[in-house]
């Protein structure tokens, strides 16, 4: 599907010179040129071409092609490898790719310690931290949303802790495209990942290490002295919130330790946005129903 920007045939307000040449230029009005536009055939072509490139080459293409490019990361191995590769790209006047970190307030202490080490090793990289709206600590989160919300209503937890903060980040930072740490070898819904995807809202998502295995990423991390989460040395492979992450056993998929025993493979930020729009509507209707029931019960008590 096309990105969220206006297609190239909607070129209003072009100068006479533009109209005569049939092309838009950098001097054209801001309204006349879309930032990024992918038709389905173009997207198919790009995925076919990028499929054969190594991650640094894909990142070079992203850096020179996609404006307002950011990297979303929870500082897993793939995201760290991506960060290190970006820091070593040899590009004239490279675009600075900032990081977006969603602090759910329920990360392991080892993850938060890693964030500090990343800041020291890559001082030129900006890390934008987004937390659940209106709260700063786990205690405030529990007070506002209830104890162990991830157990009582996991979809609502995903929305509050991850999806809404991500959408807020994209909006406030005016993000056009993001680099993710998803790979095909992680299994589940990720098994048939394309290099480039476009979500329902037109956000471009690039999975530069989609072709790599866990071992390839791990070997890169070791060979390049990239800081990593200490939990990886204790049997963890995919690390999220402390309450939904366990070490993996020999022979298990690397994401088998996430949401163990549940029919769930994604935290929400990579699920369709329409899913959460529908979920929030259902939550609102439920609240309205409960309020109506309470009002009726109060009325009956007053009458009696």
C-alpha positions in Angstrom: 0.0 0.0 0.0 1.2 3.6 -0.5 2.7 5.6 2.3 0.6 8.3 4.0 1.9 11.1 1.8 0.1 12.5 -1.2 0.7 10.6 -4.5 2.9 12.3 -7.1 0.0 13.1 -9.4 -1.4 15.5 -6.9 1.0 18.2 -7.7 -0.8 21.4 -6.9 0.8 24.8 -6.7 3.8 24.0 -8.9 5.7 26.8 -10.6 5.3 27.5 -14.3 8.8 26.0 -14.8 7.7 22.8 -13.0 4.6 22.5 -15.1 6.6 23.0 -18.3 9.2 20.4 -17.4 6.7 17.9 -16.0 8.9 17.4 -13.0 8.8 18.6 -9.4 12.1 20.0 -8.0 13.5 21.0 -4.6 12.3 24.6 -5.3 8.7 23.5 -5.7 6.2 24.3 -2.9 6.1 22.0 0.1 2.6 20.9 -0.8 3.6 19.8 -4.2 6.0 17.0 -3.4 5.3 13.9 -1.3 8.0 13.0 1.2 7.9 9.3 0.4 5.6 7.3 -1.9 5.6 3.6 -2.6 3.1 2.0 -5.0 2.6 -1.7 -4.5 4.6 -2.6 -7.6 7.4 -0.3 -6.4 7.4 -1.9 -2.9 7.5 -5.4 -4.4 10.5 -4.3 -6.6 12.3 -2.8 -3.7 11.8 -5.9 -1.5 13.1 -8.1 -4.3 16.2 -6.0 -4.7 17.0 -5.4 -1.0 16.4 -9.0 -0.2 19.8 -9.8 -1.7 21.8 -7.1 0.1 23.6 -7.4 3.5 22.2 -5.3 6.4 24.8 -2.5 6.1 23.9 -2.0 2.5 20.2 -1.9 3.4 20.9 0.6 6.0 22.9 2.7 3.6 19.9 2.7 1.2 17.6 3.7 4.1 19.8 6.5 5.2 20.0 8.1 1.8 16.4 7.4 0.7 14.0 7.8 3.7 13.6 11.2 5.3 12.7 11.4 9.0 14.1 7.9 9.7 14.2 6.6 13.3 15.1 3.3 14.9 12.6 1.8 17.4 14.4 -0.5 19.9 14.1 -2.2 23.2 17.9 -2.8 23.0 17.7 -6.4 21.9 20.6 -7.9 20.0 19.3 -7.1 16.6 18.6 -3.5 17.5 22.1 -3.1 19.0 23.7 -4.6 15.9 21.7 -2.1 13.7 22.8 0.8 15.9 26.4 -0.2 15.6 26.2 -0.7 11.8 24.6 2.8 11.5 27.4 4.3 13.5 30.0 2.9 11.0 28.3 3.8 7.7 30.6 5.8 5.4 28.1 8.2 3.8 28.7 11.9 2.8 26.5 14.0 5.1 24.6 11.0 6.6 21.2 11.4 8.1 21.3 11.1 11.9 19.0 8.2 13.0 17.7 8.8 16.5 16.4 6.0 18.7 12.9 5.6 20.1 12.8 3.6 23.3 9.4 2.7 24.8 9.9 2.5 28.6 7.0 0.5 29.7 8.1 1.0 33.4 8.3 -2.8 33.6 11.7 -3.5 31.9 14.4 -5.5 33.7 16.9 -3.5 35.6 19.5 -5.0 33.3 17.8 -3.4 30.3 17.8 0.0 31.9 21.5 -0.4 32.8 22.2 -1.3 29.2 20.6 2.0 28.0 23.1 3.9 30.0 26.0 1.9 28.5 24.7 2.5 25.0 24.6 6.2 25.7 28.3 6.1 26.7 29.4 4.0 23.7 27.4 6.0 21.1 27.3 9.6 22.5 26.2 11.1 19.2 23.0 9.1 19.1 19.9 10.7 20.6 17.5 8.4 22.6 13.9 9.5 22.8 12.3 7.8 25.8 8.5 7.5 25.8 6.6 6.2 28.8 2.9 5.4 29.4 0.9 8.6 29.4 0.6 10.4 32.8 2.9 8.1 34.9 6.6 8.0 35.6 7.0 4.9 37.9 5.7 1.3 38.2 3.8 2.4 41.4 2.1 5.2 39.6 1.2 2.8 36.8 -0.4 0.3 39.2 -2.3 3.1 41.0 -3.7 4.5 37.8 -4.4 1.3 35.9 -4.7 -1.4 38.6 -2.3 -4.1 39.9 -0.9 -6.6 37.3 -2.9 -5.2 34.4 -0.9 -7.5 32.0 -2.8 -10.4 33.6 -6.2 -8.8 34.0 -6.3 -7.2 30.6 -3.3 -7.8 28.5 -4.6 -6.0 25.4 -5.2 -2.9 27.4 -1.8 -3.2 28.9 -0.2 -3.4 25.5 -2.1 -0.3 24.4 -1.2 1.8 27.5 2.4 0.7 27.8 3.5 0.3 24.2 1.1 1.1 21.4 -0.1 4.5 22.6 3.4 5.7 23.5 4.7 4.5 20.1 2.0 6.3 18.2 2.7 9.4 20.3 6.4 9.2 19.5 5.7 8.9 15.8 3.3 11.9 15.9 5.5 14.2 18.0 8.7 13.4 16.2 7.1 13.4 12.8 8.4 10.0 11.9 8.2 8.9 8.3 10.0 5.5 8.6 11.4 3.3 11.3 14.0 0.6 11.5 12.9 -2.5 13.5 14.8 -5.4 15.0 12.5 -8.1 13.6 13.9 -11.1 11.8 12.4 -14.1 10.1 14.3 -16.6 12.2 12.4 -15.4 15.3 9.4 -17.4 14.1 5.7 -16.8 14.6 4.2 -14.0 12.5 7.7 -12.9 11.6 8.5 -16.0 9.5 7.6 -14.3 6.2 8.8 -10.7 6.9 9.6 -8.4 4.0 12.5 -6.0 4.2 10.1 -3.1 3.8 6.5 -2.9 5.0 4.0 0.0 5.1 1.4 -0.1 7.9 -2.2 1.0 7.8 -1.3 4.6 8.7 1.4 4.8 6.0 4.4 4.4 8.4 7.3 2.7 6.6 8.9 -0.1 8.6 12.2 -1.5 7.5 13.6 -4.8 8.9 17.3 -4.5 7.8 18.4 -7.8 9.5 15.3 -9.8 8.5 17.5 -12.4 6.8 20.0 -12.9 9.6 19.8 -15.7 12.2 20.3 -15.3 16.0 23.8 -16.7 15.7 24.7 -14.2 13.0 23.6 -11.3 15.1 25.3 -12.7 18.2 28.6 -13.2 16.3 28.4 -9.6 15.0 27.8 -8.3 18.6 30.9 -10.2 19.9 33.1 -9.4 16.9 32.4 -5.6 17.2 32.4 -5.3 21.0 28.8 -4.0 21.1 27.3 -3.7 24.6 24.5 -6.2 25.2 22.0 -7.2 27.9 23.5 -9.3 30.6 20.4 -11.5 30.7 21.6 -13.0 27.4 24.3 -14.8 29.4 21.6 -16.3 31.6 19.6 -18.1 28.9 17.4 -15.3 27.7 17.3 -14.6 23.9 14.4 -12.2 23.4 13.9 -9.8 26.3 10.8 -7.7 27.0 9.1 -6.8 30.3 10.1 -8.7 33.4 6.6 -10.1 33.9 6.3 -11.8 30.5 9.9 -12.9 29.7 11.6 -16.2 30.6 14.9 -17.9 29.5 14.5 -20.2 26.6 15.4 -23.9 26.6 17.7 -25.8 24.2 16.0 -26.2 20.9 13.2 -23.6 21.5 12.5 -20.7 19.2 14.4 -17.6 20.4 11.0 -15.9 21.3 9.7 -18.9 23.1 10.4 -17.2 26.4 8.0 -14.4 25.7 4.4 -14.8 27.0 5.1 -18.4 27.9 1.9 -20.5 27.8 -0.1 -17.8 26.0 -1.4 -17.7 22.4 0.5 -14.5 21.8 3.7 -13.7 19.8 3.7 -9.8 19.5 3.5 -7.1 22.1 1.2 -4.9 20.0 3.3 -2.3 18.3 3.6 -4.5 15.2 -0.1 -5.5 15.2 -2.5 -3.7 12.8 -3.6 -0.4 14.3 -7.2 -1.2 13.4 -7.1 -4.0 15.9 -6.6 -1.5 18.7 -9.1 0.9 17.4 -11.7 -1.8 17.6 -10.5 -2.9 21.0 -10.7 0.6 22.4 -14.2 1.0 21.1 -15.2 -2.2 22.8 -13.7 -1.0 26.0 -15.6 2.3 25.8 -18.9 0.5 25.2 -18.2 -1.8 28.1 -17.6 1.3 30.4 -20.8 2.9 29.2 -22.7 -0.3 29.8 -21.4 -0.6 33.3 -22.2 3.0 34.1 -25.7 2.5 32.8 -26.2 -0.6 34.9 -24.9 1.3 38.0 -27.3 4.2 37.3 -30.3 1.8 37.0 -29.4 0.0 40.2 -29.1 3.4 42.0 -32.5 4.4 40.7 -34.1 1.3 41.8 -32.7 1.7 45.3 -34.0 5.2 45.5 -37.5 4.1 44.4 -37.6 1.4 47.0 
